[in-house]
Amino acid sequence: MDELVRFALSTGFTHAVLLDDLTLECEERLREYCNPKGCRNHGNNWVCPPGCGTLAECAEKVSAFHRGILLQSVSVLKPLFTDYRGLNRKHNLRLREFIEKYCAGQMDVFTLTSGGCIFCDTCTYPEPCVKPDIRMNSLSAYGIDVGKLCEKAGLEYAFQPDRVYYVALTLFN
């Protein structure tokens, strides 16, 4: 599996850590931020509530997996640089490349990421998703504590004025 980490790093991720015997907790306290007043994506796409399912449904999905690779993109910000959406898009495109080139057809994978899916200009929600095979679910919508996950992997994760951390978790068995 060292090959998987090497491939992830060659794809452009800053860090990649394999996690075995993984048990993910989908926490209600984090899911509470996913509400119409707190997030503009709530009720507007398939990767945020209610489109992604209840917290119990999310927990059931992730409980089927016991291994994963935590992928992190760390970007140092330039003064007055605020294109966070562009950085998030770059992170998720890198993630898509990683999945398509390394995981496609080799294993059953389920992907969660920072910022959610980016592959349609406008989500079709509540109509059926037009790209369900490449849809990327949101770590936050699943109630997963990204800080705890990074800590478990030995990775730094902090909110800093000069850098931004984007995190993805590709689960597999």
N, C-alpha and C positions, 0 to 999 in steps of 0.2 A: 504493500500500500504506500510505501515511500514514493513510488512512481506517481501515484495520484497527487501527492503533495507537490512533487517536482513539476508536474504538468500544470497544476493550479498556479504555481509561482511563475512559470514560463508564460502563462496566459496574461499575467500582469497584476495579479493580486499581491498586495504587500506582505500578507501573512496567510498561511494555510495550515490548519491543525486538524489532524484526525481525532475523532472522539469515539471511543468504543464504550460499550455498556451504557449507552446514553439513555437517560430518562428525562424527558422534558416535562416541565410543569407549566400548564396554561393557567396563568394567575388572573383571577377576577379583578384584582386591584389595578392591573395594567390594562385590562380590557375596558375598564371604566372610562379611560381616555377616549375610547372609540364611541363617540356619541355625536349627535347632530350639532351641538353647541361647541364641542371641542375639536372637531375635525371636519374639514370641508369635504373629505372623501366618503364620509359616512353616508350610506344609502345611495352612493353614486357609482359604485363599481363592484366587481365580483371578488376582489381581494380584501375588502373591508366589510364590516358588519352593515347590514345583515347578510349581504351576498356571500360571505365566506362561511356562513353557518354560525350556529351557537358556539359558545366556548366549549361545551361538552362535545359537540361534533368535531371541533378543531382538535381537542385533546385525543379523541378517538383516532383521528387521522395520524397524528404524530406518534401515538403509542404503538403503531404498527412497525415502527422503525427503531433500531437499537444502535445504529452506527451513523456517523455523519462526518462531514468535513466542514469546518468553520472557515469561512473565507472573509478576509478583511481587506478593504481598500482604504488606505490612509492618504489623504491629500493635504499638503501644506498650502494654506491659503495665501494669496498675494494681497497686499494692502488694497482695500476697497473692492476686492473680488467677492462677489456674492452669488455666483451662478451655481447654487447648490443643486438645482434641478439637473443641470448639465453634468455635474459630478456624479449624481445619483444615476443618471441615465448611462453614463460611461461604466459605472460599477455593474449595473444590471446587464448591459450588453456584454461585458467581460464574462459575467456569470452565464449568460446564454451560450457564449462561445465554449466555455468550459464544459457545460452540460452536453452540448451538441457534439463536440469533438471527443470527449472522453467517456461520457456516460451513455450516450445513445445506443440502445440495443444491448448494452452490456449488463445493465442492472436496473432494478426498479428504483426510481428516485422520486423524491418529493422536495421541492425547493421553497424556502422561505427567505425573504430578503428585506433590507431596509427600503422604506419608501414604496414598496409594492410594485405592481406590474407597470410596465412602460411601453408595451408593444402595440397599443392602439392609440390613435390620436384622441378618440373618444370611446369610452367603454360602452358596450351595448346593454349594460345592466338596466333594467331587469330582463331584457331579452337574452337568449342564450349567448354565452361567450363564443366569439368567432375564432379564438385561438386557445382553446382549453389545453392543448398539448404543450404550450410554452408559457402559459400563465404562471406568474410568480406571486405567491401569497406573501402577505405582510407578517413579519415576526411580531409586530406590535398587536395586530388584529388577533393573532393567536394567543396573546397574553404571555408571550415569552420574554423573560427578563434578559435583554441583550447584555447588560452589564455583568450579570451572573454567568452567562454563557461564556463571555470573553474571559472572565476571571478563571473559570474552570479550564479554559484552554491556555491560560497563561498569557493572554493578550491584554494590552492596554485598551481601555475604552473610556473616553472622557469627553466632556464638552469643553473645548478650548477655543479661544478667539483666533488662533493661528492655524488650526487644523480641523479636519472633519474626518470622522470614522464611519464608513459604510460597512455593514456586516451582512453576510448571507450564510445560510446553513443549508447544505444539500444533504438530505437524509437518504440512506440506502441500507439495504440488508445484504 
